[in-house]
């Protein structure tokens, strides 16, 4: 059963991966001029509305599209058992969060960590993990179909990868996932992308600029 399921997931992931490559090519080719002030954010020509989604926040409440309105938001996929990329990225994002703490809380950019390992990460666990890096971080997760839909809308993919002892120990697995960061504007639309390596000061400067420009300052 697992082999059949895994084969299906792999096929879907490969197809999504091809779509992601095409999206990246389009982003590189048609990216709107960001101007010399934007150091690390690559903006889309036009922000894209996200399709309906329903994730579960760390406090148990639904995370719906309207919940992301009012703030620029950085979205990163990961999982709490991640040995390297996730903690490193969240630490770098925490550095950016510290940089923009002087902005008013009502418009301050936000970081949303979305766990793509719902089997081991409850919403509460994902929230505890994300807030260990910075107390302002948001966190959410959902079942796999909902996560796949949300990830695809951002141009991201993820896939469960069994470990050597998976047959004897079902908890022996990792999750491969996109390492980019999605940039959502204050209307909750996909506005751009940040690719690694991540530079906290540059991220903070770009998000602060985008926020203040929107406010007419």
Secondary structure, DSSP 4 states (H G I P E B T S, - for coil): -HHHHHHHHHHHHHHHHHHHHHHHHHHHHHPPP--TT-SS-EEEEEEEPPPP--EEETTS-EE-GGGGTTS-EEEEEE-TT-SSHHHHHHHHHHHHHHHTTTS-TTT--EEEEEES-TTT--HHHHHHHHHTT-TT-EEEE--HHHHHHHHHHTT--EEEEE-TTTTT-TT-EEEEE---EEEE-TTS-EEEEEPSSP-HHHHHHHHHHHHHHHTT-
